[in-house]
């Protein structure tokens, strides 16, 4: 964290932010050395919030290749196979230091101005806003790496502290800052433009602080339940972020700067993950024919059909329940959000069909081959109007003989709505508040609504976001199981049978058959004995709702609870950086099969060896990808 506290970094952050402001052209020194009345706190807050949107270089590596990969939102091995990258980690770590630098400077300058009597009616509120935003930034950094430093601007390298101390500090900050906000203060109009999230609506900032406190308190639920309960209940008694108009979101824009979309890089196809696909298919019992135009109806398959079996081309060395099969059509029933989030291959009339990358025609190439090891064509597959997803990992020889399973034109890809830098990036949405309340209710904590009501309000809020509310009532009462063995209805907690029969056709011989398809055994949650209890339902819905904007939270929940079910990477050949997973144990889940954190950067090791040793000491294990964080499932 050396970059956070160096005096020169303070000056650099200020100069970078204010360089285009005529009133501040001559300020080129440490802001503490400048006259307090020359510095505007709101500019530092604005700089920090906008910076945290991530420029494309940082966003692709952290948001996409780390968070969306570890959080199982897309088809990508990388960190899920145990491989991190020091350059990628450094880009995020150093950028986060800059965002924290700006927000800590805002707080420091606010204190200086207060000491000198240079305050405006809204000055105290700006300081509280800065503290609230700082709490988020610090939680994000800690959830990636683990122990961090919570002190700043002391003129020396700060001391690292354990994660328990980090979280206790953040919870106290959110409580104190939210209570000190004066929501009656009226701002001048010129101030509003400096807050890209809430335009300095202090009621919304208080709601955000309280809901953030719910999130962070729940993070401690498995390791420090008493603290989690007391903090959660206290925050839940206040005003919460429960309406779409309260969502913490920031407008993206095309280009190459901090506001450019976090999922905008064209060379990354962002194909649907098999985790999402297994959660989507069957969930809610809504038929594809009730969601799609009649031109698709002929492609919809029977509910008891799993597809074409290609045992020599689609890996079966994973505990993914549909491994080995290609669905040569569309699912009979699927969660209504699936077709909104991802595009059907070949659906070129869809205005949100992504044609990325724009420099070739791959997105519109739907016909690909399965080959033999000599390069000869065994089968040509036209993926038009099909819907498939496959496990990541090491596919061995199949990686070269199968041209279909990871090609952007043959697989459901992320909607262009999230790739064109024209959306609002969501940091916290109303549905998350509701799902947190539902989980708390299931735990028996005191919250302002029942678990069922909170759960259904969360689903309702997310359905409204996706524009699929017409399916809500039928969806909420559905007892159909998805491929993970979970249903939607709150009152339906019957466990599925261990397996179910599905029709298939041999893809090589066209001979039909009947397969026994297992519901996956999630050993990380209740020893794999439970697939359809209330908590599984809540986290399933939360995981789907948080896609695609909050992959870090999806990863956090899986690390904390082992939910929802994450399939293992394929191991046709060993994964060099994931030696714990083998061809002998791939049908079981272990904590050590899934990434738990990012390693600290070489920059930290080299520039602050004492701090690095402190941080690793607090980890309780090696500085490795598979060392669980304090609050995570062990």
N, C-alpha and C positions, 0 to 999 in steps of 0.2 A: 504493500500500500504506500510505498515511498512517494509515488507520483501524487498522492492525495495531499500530502502535507508539505511538500517542498515549496518554499516561498516563491521560487521562480515559476512554479506551476500555477500559483495563484495569479501572478501577473499575466502569464500566457493565456489562462482561461479568460481573464477579463479583456485582454486585448483582442482575442479571437471573437468574443461575443460583441464587443462594442466597436470594433473597427469600422463598421459601416455607419455608425451613429455620429453625425456631425458634432453633437454636443460633447462628445467624449474623445475627439481625435487626439487630444494631447495627453490623455491619461495612458501612461505606459509604465506605470510602476505598480508595486503591490497595492491592492485596494486599501489595505490598512494604512498605508502611508499617504493615500490621497485624502483630500478633505471629504468628510462624510457626506456633505451636501452635494458632492459631485457624482455620487454613485446611487443608482436606483436599484433597489432590491429586486423589483419585479423583472428586470432584465436578466438577472442571474437565474431566477426561477424559470423563466421562459427558455433560456439557453439549456438548462438541464432537462426540462421536459422534452423539448424538441430533439435534443441530442440523443435521448434514450429511445427515440423512434428507430434509431440505427440507420446509418448510411448503408448502401447495398453491400459494401465489402464486409461490414460487421454482421449485417442481417443474414446474409446467406450462410455464413459460417456458424453463427450462434443460434439464430432463430430457426433456420431451416436444417442445417446439417448436424447441429447438436440437439436442439429442443424437439423439433418435429421428428427427428430420427429416434432419439431416446424415448420420446413420448408416443411413439408408434402411430403417428398420423400419416406417414407416407412410406413408400417402399424405398428403403435405404439401409445399407448395412452399417458402415462407418462405426460410430460410437456404440451402436447396438451389438457390434461384433467385437467390442473392446478396444477399438482404435480411436484415439484422440489425436489432435494435432497441435503442437505447441504454438505454431503461428496463428491458428484460428483462436486458440484460447487466449493468446496474448492480445489479439485484436479486440476481443471482448473485454478482457480484464483492464487493459489500458483505457479503453473507451469508458467503461464503467467508472474508473478512477476520475476521468474528466467530468462525467455527469455529477459524481459526488463532490468533486472539487467545486463545481459551479454552485451546487445547492448548499454546500457548507459555507461558501463565501457569502451567499445570500443571508444565511443566519448570522454569520459573523458581522457583516455590514449592518444588519438590522440592530444587533446589539450595540455596535459603535454609535449608530445614529440615536438610539434610545439614550445612551449615556451622555450624549451631547445635546439632548433635547431637540433633535432634528426629526421630529416625528409628525406624521400625518394621521388623520383619523383611522386610516386603514393599515398603518405600519405594523401594529402588533399582529393583525390577521395575516399579513404577508409572511411574517416569521413563522406563524403556526402552519400555514400552508407548506412552507419550505420544509418544516420538520416532518409533516405527514408524507410529503413526496420523498424525502430522504429515507424514511422508514421503508417505503416500497423498494427503493433502489438498493438499500443494504440487504433486504430480504432476498432480492433477486440474485445479488452477488453471492450471498451465503448459500443459497439453494443450488448454485452451480459448483462452488468450490468447497464449501464447508466453513471452518473457523475464519473469521476476518477481524480486522481492527475496527473498533467503534469510535475511537478518538480521532480527531483531525485538527490540523492547524495549531499544533503545539511546537512547531519548529524543529521537530525531530521525528525519526521513524516511530510510528505508534506501536503500542503493544497489541499483539493479537490475543483474542480471547476465545474461549470455547463457545460452541453454538448455543448452549443453554443461556449463557450470559448475553449473547447477541440477541436471542429471541426475547429474553426478559427486558432488555433495553428497548427493543422495538415496540413491544407491547406497552411499556410505560410511556414511551414517546407519543404513541398514537392516542393513548388515553389523555395525557396532559394537554397535548396540542389541540385535540378536538374540543376539550372542555374550555380552553382559553379562546377559542374562536368566538368573536362577537358577531353573530349573524345579523344583527340590526344595523351594522355599518353599511352606509350607502357609498358606493364607489363612483368616481368620475368615469365617464364613458371611455376615456382614453386608456384607463387601466385594463379594461376588459380584454382588449386585444392581446395583452401580454400573457394571457392564460389560455393555451390552445385546447384545454380540456373542459374547464367549467366556466371560463370567462369571469373568474373570481366570484362565483356564486358560493358564498360561504356555507349556506345550507347544504349544498351538494358536497362541498369539501368535507363537512362534518359527517355526512352519510358515508362518503367514501372511507374516511378514517375508521368509522365504526365497523364497516363491512370488512375492511382490511384487517382489522383486529380480530374479526371472526375467522378469517382465513389463517392468520398466523397462530391464533390460539388453537385451532383445530389441527395445525401441523404438529402440535405437541401431544395430541390425544393418546398416542400409543406409548409414550415414554414418560410423560409428566401429566397424567390425567387430572390431578387435582388442580394444578395451575391452569391447564387447558379449560377445565370446566368453569373455574371462577372468572377467568378473563372473558371467556365466551359469553357467559350469562350476563356479565356486566355490560359488555358491548351490545348484546342483543336487546337490552332494555332501552337502548337509545334509538335515535332515528337511523335507519339503514337504507342502503342503496337497493331499492325494491321496484323501481320503475324504469322503463327503457330510457326515459328522458334524463335519468340520473347516471347512465352508463359513463364510465371513464373511457373516453375514446378521443382519438386525435385524427384529424383529416390528413390523408396521404395525398401526395401529388406526384406526377411523373417527373422524371429527371434523374439526377444523381446527387442527392444530398440527404440530409437526415430525415426528411419527410417522404422520401421515395419509398414505395411499398416494400414491406419486409419479405414478401414472397414474389417479387417482380422479376427476378433474374431468369432470363429465357432458357438458358441451357439446362435448368433443373426442371425435369418434367413433373415432379411432385405427384406421382402416381399414388392412388389409394393404398393404404396399408391393409394387410390381411386382418389385423386386429379390428380395425373399423368395419371391414366387410363382414366379419363374423358377428359383430354386434348389430349391424344394420339388418342383415338378411333375416326375415321372419319377424323382426321386432315390431310389435304394434299391429300385426295382422292386416296392414293396408296393402291391397293388391296393386301390383304395377299397372294393371289395366285401369285402375281408378286414378292413377296419377299421370299417365302418359297419353299422348295423342293416339288415335286409332291406328296410325301407321306403324306403331310399335307392337300392337297387340299380338300379332302373329309370332313375334319373337319371344313372348312370355312363356315360360316353361311351367309344367305342373309342379305343385308344391313338394311332391315326393321324388323329384328328379334332381340328381346332383351333377350330371354332366357326362362328358366323354372322359374315359380313363386312358391316360397316357403314362403308364408306369415307367417307361424308359426315358421320358422327357420332363416330367414334373416330379420334383423330389418328394419322397415320402419320409425322409429322415427329419421330421419335425412333428411336434404334437399339435400342429394346426389341423382341425378336424376334417377339412375338405382336401387335404394334401393328395396330390396325384390326379386331380380332376380339373377339367376345363369346362366351364358352363357355356355351352354353345347357344346362348340366348340370354334372356333377362330373368331375374328371380321372380317367382310367383308373388311373393310378398316381401316388402322391404320398407324400412323406416323412411317416411316421406322426405326427410332432410338429405338422404343420400344423393338423390338425383339433382338436388339443388347445390350440393357441395362439390360434387364431381360430375363430369360429363360422360355420357355414354359414347363409347367409340363409334365413330362414323356419324354422329349427330351434328352434322355441319350446319344445319339450320338453326341450331341453338345459339342465340345471341351471346351466350356466355361460354361457348365452346372455345377453348384456348388453342390457338394455332401456333403457339410457341414450340420450338424456336422459329422465328420469322424468316430465318435465312435458308430453311429447307422445307420440304413437304412432309416431314416425318409424322407430324401430328395428324395428317390426313391420309397416311398410308396404313390401311387396316389389314392388308393381306401379308402374312409372314409365314415362314416355314419352320417345320420341325425337321431336323436333319439327322443323318447317321454320322458316325465319327469320321467317315471319309469325306463328308461334305455333301453327300447325295440327299435329295429331298425325300423324306419319308411321308410327310403330310403337309399340305398347304392349308392354313387356317385363315378364314376371313372373319375378323373380329367385329365386324359391323353389328351393332345391336347385341353385343354381349357384355357380360359384367363379371369380372374376375379380379382376384387379388392373390398374391403369393408371398410365402415366407421369404425373408431376407436370409443372408448367411452364405455359406459356401456350397454351391450347387455342383461342384466338381465338373465332370465332363459335360453335364447338362447345361452348364452356363454357355457353352459354345454351340451346342446342338439345338438349343431352344431359342429361337429368335422372337418369341412371342411374349414371354412372361414379364419382361421389364422394358418393353418398347412403348414409347408414348402414344403411338397411333393405335395400339391394340388394347390398351388398358384405360380404365377410368382415370382421368386427370383432373386436377384441381380447377374449379371454375375460373374463368377469366375475370370474374368479378373481384377476385382477390389478387389478381396478378397485374392489373393495369394501373395500379397506384391511384385509384380513384375512390377507394373505400375509406372508412374510418377504422383505424386500428383500435381494437378493444383491449384495454388493460384490465377492466373489471366490469362485469355485466350483472344485471339484476338477477339473472337465473342462478348465478353462483351464490348469491346471498341466500336464495331459497333452498338450494341443495345443501348448503352448510347448515341452515336451520333444520332441515329434514334429518341430516345426520345427527345433529345434536339431540333432536327429539328422540331418535332411536336409541341414543345412549342414555336417555332418561334425564337429560339436562333441562333446566327451566328456560323455555323459549316462548315467544309470543304467539305461536301457532302450532297446530298439530303437525306431526310428521307427514301425514297424508296430504294435508292442505299445502304444506310447504313444497313437498315433492311435486304435486300437480301444478302448483303455481310456477315452479321452475320450468317444467316441461311446457307449460302454456306460454311463458315468456319467450322461450327459445323458438317455439313454433311460430310465434308472431314475428320474430326476427326473420325467419326463413320464408314467411308468407305461406305457411301450410296449415293455418288454423282450422281450415274446413275439415281436416282429418282428426282434430284433437279429441273429440268425444269418443269416437270409435277407438282411437289409439289408447286412451287412458284406461279403457275397460278390457283391452285385449289380454288374453291368456296364452297367446301363441309364444312359443319359445324361439329365441334366436339361436344361432349356431353355438353360442356359449352356454345355452341352457337357461337363459334369463327371459322373463316376460315383463310386461309393462305394468299390468294391474297391481295396485298396492295391496289389494286383499288376496291376490293369488300368489301364494308362497309355496305351493306344491313343487317338489323337486322333480325334474324330468327323469325319465328312465335313464339307465346308464348308456343306452344306445338307441338308435332308431334305424329302420330299414329305409334305404333310398335306392331308387332305380338309377341305373347308369347304362352307358353303351361303351363297349370297348372301342377306343378311338382308332385302333389299327385294323380290327376285323369287322367292326360294326355289329358285333354280337351283343345283344342286351343281357343285362344281369341285374342282380340285387345285391347291394353292399350293406354291410353293417357299419354305420357311422357312429362313432363314439362322441358323446359330449365331452369336451376337454376337462381334464382333472387339474384344477388349479391348486397345486400343493401349497402355494403361498398364502391361501386364505382358508382357514379352518380345515387344514390338512386335505383340501380338495373335496371335502364331503358336501359342501354347500355351493349351489350355483344360483339360487333364486330367492335368497332372503332379502330383507328390506335394504340392508346396506349395499348389497350387490346391485339392486335396482337403482339406488340413488347414484352410486358412482358410475354405473353404466350410462345413465342419463346425463350426468355431469360431464363425462368424458366426451360424449357425442356433442353436447352443447358447446363445449369449449373448443371444438374443432371449427375453423382452423386457427383462431386467434390466440389461444392460450395453451400451446403445447407444453410449456414449462409446468403449468398446473396439472396437466394430465400425467406428466412424468412424476411430479411430486406426489400425487395421490397413489400412483402405483408403488413408488418407493415406500410410502407410509403404510399402505394397507395390503399391497399385493393385488389390488383391484384397479381396473377390470382385468380379465384374463389376457395376458400377453403370451403369445405363442413363442416357442424357442426358435432361434435362427436354425436354418437347415445345416446339417453337418454331413453332407456327402463326402467331404474331406474335412479334416480338423481346421478349426479357426485358430490361427496362430496366437491371437491376442485374447482368446476366450478358451483356454485349455480345460476349464472345468466342465464344459459341455462336450460330450462325446457321443459316438454312435451307440454306446451302451446305455446312456441315461437320458436321451433326448425326449423321452415320453413323460418325464417328470419335470417339475419346476423347482428351481432353487434360486435364492436371492443372488447367488454368485453368477447366475446366467444373464443378469441384466445390469447395465451400467448404473452406477450409483452417484457419480460425481465426475467433475473434470479435475485433472491433475493441476497443481499450481504451476504457474508459468516459469520458464527459465529465467525471465527477467527478475522475478521475485527472488528466486534462489541466488542469483548472482548479485543483485543490488542490495538485498536485505537478508543475508543468510540467517541472522538471529531471528528475524520475524518469521522466516520460512520454517525454521526449526520449531518455533513456538506453535505455528499453525499445524504442522504435522503432528506435533506432540498431542495437541488437542483432538486430532482426528481419531485417535485410538487405534490406528492401523497404518498401513503403508500409504504413501502418497500415490495411490493407484486408482484406476477407474472403478474398481469393484469394491472399494472400501465404503461401507454404508455410512451415511451421515448420522449424527446423534439421534435425530427424530425419526429416522427411517426404520422400516421393518428389518430386524436382524435374524 
